[in-house]
Amino acid sequence: MEHGQQADSAEQQRLKRLDHYKIARTAPEPAFDNIVKLAAGQLDVPIAYFCLAEESTHWFKAKHGIDLDEAPRANSFCDHTLRSKGHIIVPDATIDDRFGNFHLVKGVDNIRFYAGVALRDAEGFALGTLAVADTLPRRISIQQEMLLKGLGDLILDRMELRRIKHEAQETASGSENLSEIAYVSSHDHLTSLPNRRLFIEQLTASFTTSESDDKYKAVLLVDIDNFKEVNDTLGHYVGDNLIIAVAKRLEECVGSRGTVARLGGDEFAVLLPTFTDPDLPRKIGIKLIDAFTTPLRLRDHEILVGVSVGIGLGTNQTVDASTLLKNADLALYEAKSDGRGKWKVFEPRMAFQLIQRREIEQDLRVALSNNQFAIHYQPVTELTYGKIIGFEALLRWNHPVKGLIPPAVFIPIAESTGMILQIGTWVLEQACLMAAIWKDDISVSVNVSAVQIKSGLLVGAVDQALKKSRLSAHRLELEITESCLLENSAQTLHILGGLKGLGVSISLDDFGTGYSGLNSLSRFPFDKIKIDRSFVMDIGVRKKSEELVRAIVNIGHSLQMSTLAEGIETAEQLRFLRSLGCEQGQGYLFSQAVPAEEIDASLKYHDTYSQLRYSA
């Protein structure tokens, strides 16, 4: 099925799900009006609304401070919110490229600030948004952001309760029907497991049992790794059957020791209500992960999926129900951030790290528009004669309050939120514009994220950057890491082929530190191998590292790929690499990364110094 057809099918399913709630185009209701007014009051904004995403319009079910019944979906605030991971915050829409021409921004409404959360039901369908807005630019605190999300959850609860009542009125003609409705409203329709509502009731009830005050209880949250890729590749029918198979395997693992529930989408939960061994949740977590190391058989398909597990543990005396669930959620987030197939038990530091992460995430949203990003350039040196032949573009973030924030801190957050797409495009354009003013024999290299490759937008972004800067394609090098090659290799190969078709070169960064190894070099069209600094720094110290470097250089020669050594800091390392025939290098021995305005001085200094060094 073509991508466009898949998107149409997914939208039709979403619209069908919205119709399931029988709420669109209905009269105002105090339950929703009060939540919207509460959002406006608590966030101290003049405008708030709850809208439903119909086929081509957003219909306003509840509103405060704005006189609109509906608005077009295309390129709107709410449509961007629906496509987000969960919410978006726009401090000033007039300087945000996405919304500068939006009619609510340019027109009489004069919207400057917007914050919205996507309303996703238990099945993961985006039904609408809860949003607040202002005619003045502003920011909101982490606490206000969490409050807005909480009010969004409250709207979803009200919608679900409204749906259940509506179905009861239509179908209930006797006590047997009421009993059936009660079951349907508390169990997942696909797996017949307890749903989120019943799970919360069971979790809360476990804290009211006095006999368990001195005993442990635990919540294990379980996420299927890469479920969306299975759904997108094999279709929703296979995806549904995978959910059923996962549910059965989870129940087999947990047995009578606890209750398995499906919270929605690809997320499950396990409640262990009372036990004496504090190590039991860890043992079950390991068992759950081990259970998914063998494929699941689904008629014509055999699918290998992993799971990630977050564990919250406590007693009546140390936690309450909501805290236990929140702790498991924080542990799950860390398990997923640490890679696939991992389990984590909650630790207090995780809560602090989440607050820090959310602060950085919010700050990232304004960093581009406020010119907080800069690009520094580290020289790439030809090792035989010491001539600079290019520069690597390295992103730097100078936060107005926190100062320089390391890329290792903010890049993963930019990737997980999808903001790396906008940031990556900006870096590409700026690096190409800078390289266009250099001499023709100097190239520029730009790092590319796996998220950019998976988006399918990378080839177009590179093409636009080259056209905008008028830079010759052969002077642009894109660096990708081995992690980019681990998933959907057919799609990745197609994208890399498209990039090669533009005429740019591609290098494999940090070779030897990932998982794909020699297989990557044989399957993908690389021009260069970059030897990771962890190997280079041990030259002259560890014989094994020297042999690894020698092997990588020889592999490059045999495959007609050039090699570049990162992190060269000593003359001894340089001599060794030159003796192997390694063609290029980077490192503090030559120069650290410098701001754009210092490149000319760096070139002059390097030319003079290299003549002295290489002639000696």
C-alpha positions as CSV (number, residue, x, y, z in Angstrom):
1,M,0.0,0.0,0.0
2,E,1.3,3.5,-0.9
3,H,2.1,5.9,1.9
4,G,-0.7,8.3,0.8
5,Q,-3.2,5.4,0.9
6,Q,-2.0,4.4,4.3
7,A,-2.5,8.0,5.5
8,D,-6.0,8.1,4.1
9,S,-6.9,4.8,5.7
10,A,-5.5,6.0,9.1
11,E,-7.5,9.2,8.8
12,Q,-10.7,7.3,8.0
13,Q,-10.2,5.1,11.0
14,R,-9.7,8.3,13.1
15,L,-12.9,9.9,11.8
16,K,-14.8,6.6,12.5
17,R,-13.5,6.7,16.0
18,L,-14.5,10.3,16.5
19,D,-18.0,9.4,15.3
20,H,-18.0,6.6,17.9
21,Y,-18.3,9.3,20.6
22,K,-21.4,11.0,19.1
23,I,-20.2,14.4,20.2
24,A,-19.5,16.4,17.1
25,R,-22.0,19.2,16.3
26,T,-23.9,18.8,19.6
27,A,-25.1,21.5,21.9
28,P,-22.8,23.1,24.5
29,E,-22.4,21.2,27.7
30,P,-21.4,22.6,31.1
31,A,-19.0,19.7,31.8
32,F,-16.8,20.9,28.9
33,D,-17.5,24.6,29.2
34,N,-16.3,24.5,32.8
35,I,-13.0,22.8,31.9
36,V,-12.3,25.3,29.2
37,K,-13.0,28.2,31.6
38,L,-10.7,26.5,34.2
39,A,-7.9,26.3,31.7
40,A,-8.2,30.0,30.9
41,G,-8.2,30.9,34.5
42,Q,-5.4,28.7,35.7
43,L,-3.1,29.7,32.9
44,D,-4.2,33.4,33.1
45,V,-5.0,33.7,29.4
46,P,-8.0,35.4,27.7
47,I,-8.7,32.5,25.2
48,A,-9.3,28.8,25.7
49,Y,-11.1,26.2,23.7
50,F,-11.8,22.5,23.1
51,C,-12.2,21.6,19.5
52,L,-12.8,18.3,17.6
53,A,-10.9,17.5,14.4
54,E,-13.4,16.7,11.7
55,E,-12.5,15.9,8.1
56,S,-11.5,19.4,7.0
57,T,-12.4,21.6,9.9
58,H,-11.9,22.0,13.7
59,W,-15.3,22.3,15.3
60,F,-15.4,24.2,18.7
61,K,-17.3,22.1,21.2
62,A,-16.4,24.6,24.1
63,K,-14.8,28.0,23.9
64,H,-13.9,31.0,26.1
65,G,-12.9,34.4,24.8
66,I,-13.1,33.6,21.1
67,D,-16.1,33.9,18.7
68,L,-15.6,30.9,16.4
69,D,-17.7,27.9,15.7
70,E,-15.3,26.2,13.3
71,A,-12.0,26.8,11.5
72,P,-10.1,25.2,8.6
73,R,-7.8,22.4,9.7
74,A,-5.0,23.0,7.1
75,N,-1.8,24.3,8.7
76,S,-3.6,25.5,11.9
77,F,-2.4,25.5,15.4
78,C,-4.6,22.6,16.3
79,D,-3.6,20.5,13.3
80,H,0.1,20.9,14.2
81,T,-0.9,19.8,17.7
82,L,-2.6,16.7,16.4
83,R,0.5,15.7,14.5
84,S,2.8,16.3,17.5
85,K,3.9,13.8,20.1
86,G,1.3,15.2,22.5
87,H,1.5,19.0,22.7
88,I,3.0,22.1,21.2
89,I,3.8,25.5,22.7
90,V,4.2,28.6,20.5
91,P,5.6,31.5,22.6
92,D,5.2,34.0,19.7
93,A,3.5,32.9,16.5
94,T,4.5,36.0,14.5
95,I,8.2,34.8,14.5
96,D,7.4,31.1,14.1
97,D,7.8,30.1,10.4
98,R,4.9,27.6,10.8
99,F,2.3,30.1,11.7
100,G,3.4,33.6,10.5
101,N,0.8,33.5,7.7
102,F,-2.0,31.8,9.6
103,H,-5.2,33.8,9.5
104,L,-5.7,33.8,13.3
105,V,-2.2,35.4,13.5
106,K,-2.4,37.9,10.7
107,G,-6.1,38.6,11.0
108,V,-8.2,40.5,13.5
109,D,-7.8,37.8,16.1
110,N,-4.0,38.6,16.3
111,I,-3.1,35.5,18.2
112,R,0.6,35.6,19.4
113,F,0.8,32.8,22.0
114,Y,-0.6,29.3,21.7
115,A,-0.4,26.1,23.8
116,G,-2.3,23.0,23.0
117,V,-2.5,19.3,23.9
118,A,-3.7,16.6,21.6
119,L,-6.7,14.6,23.0
120,R,-5.9,11.0,22.3
121,D,-8.2,8.3,23.4
122,A,-7.2,4.9,24.8
123,E,-6.7,3.5,21.3
124,G,-4.3,6.4,20.4
125,F,-6.6,8.2,18.1
126,A,-6.3,12.0,18.1
127,L,-9.8,13.3,18.4
128,G,-9.2,17.0,19.0
129,T,-7.3,19.5,21.1
130,L,-7.5,21.5,24.3
131,A,-5.8,24.8,23.7
132,V,-5.2,28.2,25.3
133,A,-4.1,31.4,23.5
134,D,-3.3,35.0,24.0
135,T,-2.8,38.1,21.9
136,L,0.5,38.8,23.6
137,P,3.6,36.7,23.4
138,R,4.4,34.7,26.6
139,R,5.7,31.5,28.0
140,I,4.2,29.0,30.5
141,S,5.8,27.1,33.4
142,I,6.3,23.4,33.6
143,Q,3.5,23.3,36.2
144,Q,1.1,25.1,33.9
145,E,2.1,22.8,31.0
146,M,1.3,19.7,33.2
147,L,-2.0,21.3,34.3
148,L,-3.0,21.8,30.7
149,K,-2.3,18.1,30.0
150,G,-4.3,17.1,33.1
151,L,-7.3,19.1,31.9
152,G,-7.0,17.4,28.6
153,D,-7.1,14.0,30.3
154,L,-10.2,15.3,32.2
155,I,-11.9,16.1,28.9
156,L,-11.2,12.6,27.6
157,D,-12.7,11.1,30.7
158,R,-15.8,13.2,30.3
159,M,-16.0,12.2,26.6
160,E,-15.7,8.5,27.6
161,L,-18.3,8.9,30.3
162,R,-20.6,10.7,27.9
163,R,-20.2,7.9,25.4
164,I,-21.0,5.2,27.9
165,K,-24.1,7.0,29.1
166,H,-25.2,7.5,25.5
167,E,-24.8,3.8,24.7
168,A,-26.6,2.9,27.9
169,Q,-29.6,5.1,26.9
170,E,-29.7,3.5,23.5
171,T,-29.3,-0.2,24.3
172,A,-30.1,-0.8,28.0
173,S,-33.6,-2.2,28.3
174,G,-33.0,-4.4,31.4
175,S,-30.5,-5.3,34.1
176,E,-28.8,-7.8,31.9
177,N,-27.9,-5.1,29.4
178,L,-26.7,-2.8,32.1
179,S,-24.4,-5.6,33.3
180,E,-23.0,-6.1,29.8
181,I,-22.5,-2.3,29.4
182,A,-20.6,-2.3,32.7
183,Y,-18.3,-5.0,31.4
184,V,-17.8,-3.3,28.1
185,S,-17.0,0.0,29.7
186,S,-14.3,-1.5,32.0
187,H,-12.6,-3.9,29.6
188,D,-10.5,-3.5,26.4
189,H,-12.6,-4.5,23.4
190,L,-9.6,-6.0,21.6
191,T,-7.9,-8.2,24.3
192,S,-10.7,-8.4,26.9
193,L,-8.2,-7.3,29.5
194,P,-9.1,-4.7,32.1
195,N,-8.9,-1.2,30.5
196,R,-7.3,1.9,32.0
197,R,-10.4,2.8,34.0
198,L,-10.7,-0.6,35.7
199,F,-6.9,-0.8,36.2
200,I,-7.0,2.5,38.1
201,E,-9.9,1.3,40.2
202,Q,-8.0,-1.9,41.1
203,L,-4.8,0.0,41.9
204,T,-6.7,2.4,44.1
205,A,-8.5,-0.4,45.8
206,S,-5.2,-2.2,46.6
207,F,-4.3,0.8,48.8
208,T,-7.5,0.6,50.9
209,T,-6.8,-3.0,52.1
210,S,-5.5,-2.6,55.6
211,E,-3.9,-6.1,55.8
212,S,-1.4,-5.0,53.1
213,D,-0.1,-1.9,54.8
214,D,3.3,-3.4,55.6
215,K,3.6,-5.4,52.3
216,Y,4.9,-4.3,49.0
217,K,2.9,-3.5,45.8
218,A,4.1,-2.7,42.4
219,V,3.0,-1.4,39.0
220,L,4.9,-2.5,35.9
221,L,4.2,-0.5,32.7
222,V,5.0,-2.4,29.5
223,D,5.5,-0.8,26.1
224,I,5.9,-2.7,22.8
225,D,9.1,-1.6,21.1
226,N,8.6,-0.2,17.5
227,F,4.9,-1.2,17.4
228,K,4.1,1.7,15.1
229,E,6.5,0.4,12.5
230,V,4.7,-3.0,12.5
231,N,1.3,-1.2,12.2
232,D,2.6,1.1,9.3
233,T,4.3,-1.7,7.4
234,L,1.9,-4.7,7.8
235,G,-1.4,-2.8,8.5
236,H,-3.8,-2.4,11.4
237,Y,-5.2,-5.9,11.1
238,V,-1.8,-7.5,11.8
239,G,-1.2,-4.8,14.4
240,D,-4.4,-5.7,16.2
241,N,-3.5,-9.4,16.2
242,L,0.0,-8.5,17.5
243,I,-1.7,-6.7,20.4
244,I,-3.8,-9.8,21.2
245,A,-0.7,-12.0,21.1
246,V,1.3,-9.7,23.3
247,A,-1.6,-9.6,25.8
248,K,-1.7,-13.4,26.0
249,R,2.1,-13.7,26.5
250,L,2.0,-11.1,29.3
251,E,-0.8,-13.0,31.1
252,E,1.2,-16.2,30.8
253,C,4.2,-14.6,32.4
254,V,2.4,-12.9,35.2
255,G,0.0,-15.7,36.0
256,S,-1.9,-15.5,39.3
257,R,0.6,-13.2,40.9
258,G,-1.0,-10.1,39.4
259,T,-3.4,-8.5,36.9
260,V,-2.5,-7.5,33.4
261,A,-4.4,-4.5,31.8
262,R,-4.2,-2.7,28.5
263,L,-4.0,1.0,29.0
264,G,-4.3,1.9,25.3
265,G,-2.4,1.7,22.1
266,D,0.7,-0.4,22.7
267,E,0.9,0.2,26.4
268,F,0.1,-2.5,29.0
269,A,0.2,-2.5,32.8
270,V,0.7,-5.1,35.4
271,L,-0.5,-4.7,39.0
272,L,1.2,-6.8,41.7
273,P,-1.2,-5.9,44.7
274,T,0.5,-7.5,47.7
275,F,3.8,-9.4,48.2
276,T,6.7,-9.7,50.6
277,D,9.8,-10.1,48.3
278,P,10.9,-6.6,47.1
279,D,12.8,-8.3,44.3
280,L,9.7,-9.8,42.8
281,P,8.9,-6.9,40.4
282,R,12.5,-7.0,39.0
283,K,12.2,-10.8,38.5
284,I,8.9,-10.4,36.6
285,G,10.3,-7.5,34.6
286,I,13.2,-9.6,33.4
287,K,10.9,-12.5,32.7
288,L,8.6,-10.2,30.6
289,I,11.6,-9.0,28.5
290,D,13.0,-12.6,28.1
291,A,9.5,-13.8,27.0
292,F,9.7,-11.6,23.9
293,T,13.1,-12.8,22.6
294,T,11.2,-15.4,20.6
295,P,8.9,-14.4,17.7
296,L,5.1,-14.2,17.9
297,R,3.3,-16.2,15.3
298,L,0.4,-14.5,13.6
299,R,-1.0,-16.6,10.8
300,D,1.1,-15.6,7.8
301,H,3.6,-13.6,9.8
302,E,6.2,-14.3,12.4
303,I,7.1,-11.1,14.2
304,L,9.8,-10.5,16.7
305,V,9.1,-7.5,19.0
306,G,10.6,-6.5,22.2
307,V,9.2,-4.7,25.2
308,S,10.4,-2.1,27.6
309,V,9.4,-2.2,31.3
310,G,9.1,0.5,33.9
311,I,8.6,-0.5,37.5
312,G,7.2,1.5,40.4
313,L,7.5,-0.2,43.9
314,G,6.3,0.8,47.3
315,T,4.0,0.2,50.3
316,N,0.9,1.9,51.7
317,Q,3.3,3.8,54.0
318,T,5.6,5.1,51.3
319,V,3.5,5.9,48.2
320,D,-0.1,6.3,47.1
321,A,-1.8,5.0,43.9
322,S,-1.1,8.0,41.7
323,T,2.5,8.2,42.8
324,L,3.1,4.5,42.2
325,L,1.8,4.8,38.7
326,K,3.7,8.0,38.0
327,N,6.9,6.4,39.3
328,A,6.4,3.4,36.9
329,D,5.9,5.8,34.1
330,L,9.1,7.7,34.8
331,A,11.0,4.3,35.0
332,L,9.5,3.3,31.7
333,Y,10.6,6.5,30.0
334,E,14.2,5.9,31.2
335,A,14.0,2.2,30.0
336,K,12.9,3.4,26.5
337,S,15.6,6.1,26.4
338,D,18.2,3.5,27.3
339,G,17.4,1.4,24.2
340,R,15.1,-1.5,23.4
341,G,14.3,-4.5,25.6
342,K,15.3,-2.8,28.9
343,W,13.7,-2.7,32.4
344,K,14.2,0.0,35.0
345,V,13.0,0.4,38.6
346,F,12.0,3.9,39.7
347,E,14.7,6.0,41.4
348,P,14.0,9.5,42.9
349,R,16.5,11.1,40.5
350,M,14.3,10.2,37.6
351,A,11.7,12.8,38.7
352,F,14.3,15.5,38.8
353,Q,15.6,14.5,35.4
354,L,12.1,14.7,33.9
355,I,11.7,18.2,35.2
356,Q,15.0,19.2,33.7
357,R,14.1,17.5,30.4
358,R,10.8,19.3,30.2
359,E,12.5,22.6,30.9
360,I,15.0,22.0,28.1
361,E,12.2,20.8,25.7
362,Q,10.2,24.0,26.3
363,D,13.4,26.1,25.9
364,L,14.2,24.4,22.6
365,R,10.9,25.5,21.2
366,V,12.0,29.2,21.3
367,A,15.8,28.7,20.7
368,L,15.5,28.8,16.9
369,S,13.3,31.9,16.7
370,N,15.5,33.7,19.3
371,N,18.8,33.0,17.6
372,Q,20.2,31.0,20.5
373,F,21.7,28.4,18.2
374,A,25.1,28.8,16.5
375,I,27.3,26.6,14.4
376,H,31.0,26.1,15.1
377,Y,33.3,24.6,12.5
378,Q,36.1,22.1,13.2
379,P,38.8,21.7,10.5
380,V,39.2,18.5,8.6
381,T,42.9,18.1,7.8
382,E,44.6,16.1,5.1
383,L,47.2,14.1,7.1
384,T,49.9,13.7,4.4
385,Y,50.6,17.5,4.0
386,G,48.6,19.0,6.8
387,K,46.3,21.0,4.6
388,I,42.7,21.9,5.7
389,I,40.3,20.4,3.2
390,G,37.0,20.9,4.9
391,F,35.1,21.8,8.1
392,E,32.6,19.8,10.2
393,A,29.6,21.9,11.2
394,L,28.9,21.4,14.9
395,L,25.7,22.8,16.5
396,R,26.0,24.8,19.7
397,W,23.2,26.2,22.0
398,N,24.0,29.2,24.0
399,H,21.1,29.4,26.5
400,P,20.4,33.0,27.7
401,V,20.3,31.8,31.4
402,K,21.9,28.4,31.5
403,G,24.8,29.2,29.2
404,L,26.2,26.6,26.8
405,I,24.2,23.4,26.8
406,P,26.1,20.3,25.6
407,P,24.7,18.7,22.4
408,A,24.6,15.3,24.2
409,V,22.0,16.9,26.5
410,F,19.7,18.6,24.0
411,I,20.0,16.6,20.8
412,P,18.3,13.4,22.2
413,I,15.4,15.6,23.4
414,A,15.2,17.4,20.0
415,E,15.1,13.9,18.4
416,S,12.4,12.5,20.7
417,T,10.1,15.5,20.2
418,G,10.7,15.8,16.4
419,M,12.2,19.3,16.7
420,I,15.4,17.9,15.2
421,L,13.7,18.1,11.8
422,Q,13.5,21.9,12.0
423,I,16.8,22.3,13.7
424,G,18.5,19.9,11.2
425,T,17.2,21.8,8.3
426,W,18.4,25.1,9.7
427,V,21.9,23.6,10.3
428,L,22.0,22.3,6.7
429,E,21.0,25.6,5.2
430,Q,23.5,27.7,7.4
431,A,26.4,25.3,6.8
432,C,25.8,25.3,3.0
433,L,25.6,29.1,3.0
434,M,28.8,29.4,4.9
435,A,30.7,26.9,2.7
436,A,29.6,28.7,-0.4
437,I,31.8,31.7,0.5
438,W,34.9,29.5,1.1
439,K,37.4,28.5,-1.5
440,D,36.2,25.8,-4.0
441,D,38.5,23.1,-2.6
442,I,37.1,23.2,0.9
443,S,34.0,21.1,1.8
444,V,31.6,21.1,4.7
445,S,30.2,18.1,6.6
446,V,26.9,18.0,8.5
447,N,25.7,15.4,11.0
448,V,22.3,13.8,10.2
449,S,20.0,12.3,12.7
450,A,18.2,9.0,12.3
451,V,14.9,10.9,12.8
452,Q,15.7,13.0,9.8
453,I,16.3,9.9,7.7
454,K,13.1,8.2,8.9
455,S,11.0,11.3,8.2
456,G,11.5,10.9,4.5
457,L,12.1,14.6,4.2
458,L,15.9,14.6,4.2
459,V,16.5,14.4,0.4
460,G,14.3,17.4,-0.2
461,A,15.9,19.4,2.7
462,V,19.4,18.8,1.3
463,D,18.3,19.7,-2.2
464,Q,16.7,22.9,-1.0
465,A,19.9,23.8,1.0
466,L,22.1,23.3,-2.0
467,K,19.8,25.4,-4.3
468,K,19.5,28.2,-1.7
469,S,23.2,28.4,-1.2
470,R,24.3,27.5,-4.8
471,L,26.9,25.3,-3.2
472,S,28.2,22.5,-5.5
473,A,26.9,19.2,-4.2
474,H,30.3,17.5,-4.2
475,R,31.4,20.0,-1.5
476,L,28.7,18.8,1.0
477,E,29.3,15.7,3.1
478,L,26.6,14.1,5.3
479,E,27.6,12.1,8.3
480,I,25.4,9.4,9.7
481,T,25.9,7.0,12.6
482,E,25.4,3.2,12.6
483,S,22.3,3.7,14.7
484,C,20.6,5.2,11.6
485,L,21.0,1.8,9.8
486,L,19.4,-0.5,12.4
487,E,15.8,0.0,11.4
488,N,14.0,-0.3,8.0
489,S,17.2,-0.8,6.0
490,A,15.3,-0.8,2.7
491,Q,13.9,2.6,3.3
492,T,17.3,3.9,4.5
493,L,19.0,2.5,1.5
494,H,16.5,4.2,-0.8
495,I,17.0,7.6,1.0
496,L,20.8,7.3,0.9
497,G,20.5,6.5,-2.8
498,G,18.5,9.6,-3.3
499,L,21.2,11.7,-1.5
500,K,23.9,10.2,-3.7
501,G,21.8,11.1,-6.7
502,L,22.1,14.7,-5.6
503,G,25.9,14.4,-5.8
504,V,26.7,14.7,-2.1
505,S,29.1,12.4,-0.3
506,I,28.1,10.2,2.7
507,S,30.4,9.2,5.6
508,L,29.8,6.6,8.3
509,D,30.4,8.3,11.7
510,D,31.8,6.7,14.8
511,F,32.5,3.5,13.0
512,G,33.0,0.5,15.3
513,T,30.9,1.8,18.2
514,G,27.5,0.7,16.9
515,Y,26.0,-2.7,16.0
516,S,25.9,-2.9,12.2
517,G,29.6,-3.2,11.5
518,L,31.0,-4.6,8.3
519,N,27.5,-5.4,7.0
520,S,26.8,-1.6,6.8
521,L,29.8,-1.0,4.6
522,S,28.8,-3.6,2.1
523,R,25.2,-2.6,1.8
524,F,25.2,1.2,2.0
525,P,26.9,3.7,-0.4
526,F,29.5,5.3,1.9
527,D,32.4,7.4,0.7
528,K,34.2,7.7,4.0
529,I,34.7,5.9,7.3
530,K,35.2,8.0,10.4
531,I,37.2,6.2,13.1
532,D,35.8,7.0,16.6
533,R,37.9,9.0,19.0
534,S,37.6,6.3,21.6
535,F,40.0,4.1,19.5
536,V,42.3,7.0,18.5
537,M,42.9,8.2,22.1
538,D,44.3,4.8,23.0
539,I,47.0,4.9,20.3
540,G,50.3,4.4,22.1
541,V,48.5,3.1,25.2
542,R,46.6,0.0,24.2
543,K,47.9,-2.4,21.5
544,K,44.4,-3.7,20.8
545,S,43.1,-0.2,19.9
546,E,46.0,0.3,17.5
547,E,45.2,-3.0,15.8
548,L,41.5,-2.0,15.6
549,V,42.5,1.3,13.9
550,R,44.8,-0.5,11.6
551,A,42.0,-2.9,10.6
552,I,39.5,-0.1,10.0
553,V,42.0,1.8,7.7
554,N,42.7,-1.4,5.8
555,I,39.0,-2.0,5.4
556,G,38.6,1.5,4.0
557,H,41.4,0.9,1.5
558,S,40.0,-2.4,0.3
559,L,36.5,-0.9,-0.2
560,Q,37.9,2.2,-1.8
561,M,36.6,4.4,1.0
562,S,38.7,7.1,2.6
563,T,39.2,7.1,6.4
564,L,39.2,10.0,8.9
565,A,40.4,9.7,12.5
566,E,38.6,11.7,15.1
567,G,40.1,13.1,18.3
568,I,43.8,13.4,17.3
569,E,45.5,15.1,20.2
570,T,49.2,14.1,20.1
571,A,52.0,14.0,17.6
572,E,52.4,10.2,18.4
573,Q,48.8,9.6,17.3
574,L,49.4,11.6,14.1
575,R,52.6,9.7,13.2
576,F,50.9,6.3,13.7
577,L,47.8,7.2,11.6
578,R,50.0,8.6,8.8
579,S,52.0,5.4,8.8
580,L,48.8,3.4,8.2
581,G,47.8,5.6,5.3
582,C,44.8,7.2,7.1
583,E,44.0,10.1,4.8
584,Q,42.2,12.6,7.0
585,G,41.9,13.7,10.7
586,Q,40.3,16.0,13.2
587,G,41.2,16.9,16.7
588,Y,42.7,19.5,19.1
589,L,46.2,18.8,17.7
590,F,45.0,20.8,14.7
591,S,42.2,23.0,16.1
592,Q,39.1,22.9,18.2
593,A,35.8,23.9,16.6
594,V,35.7,27.7,16.1
595,P,32.8,30.2,15.4
596,A,32.2,31.1,11.8
597,E,33.9,34.5,12.1
598,E,37.2,32.9,13.2
599,I,37.5,30.5,10.2
600,D,39.8,32.8,8.2
601,A,42.2,33.3,11.1
602,S,42.1,29.5,11.7
603,L,43.0,28.8,8.1
604,K,45.9,31.3,8.1
605,Y,47.3,30.0,11.5
606,H,46.9,26.4,10.4
607,D,48.7,26.9,7.1
608,T,51.7,28.5,8.8
609,Y,51.8,26.0,11.7
610,S,51.3,22.9,9.4
611,Q,54.2,24.0,7.2
612,L,56.5,24.1,10.2
613,R,55.2,20.8,11.6
614,Y,55.2,18.8,8.4
615,S,58.5,20.1,7.2
616,A,60.2,19.2,10.5
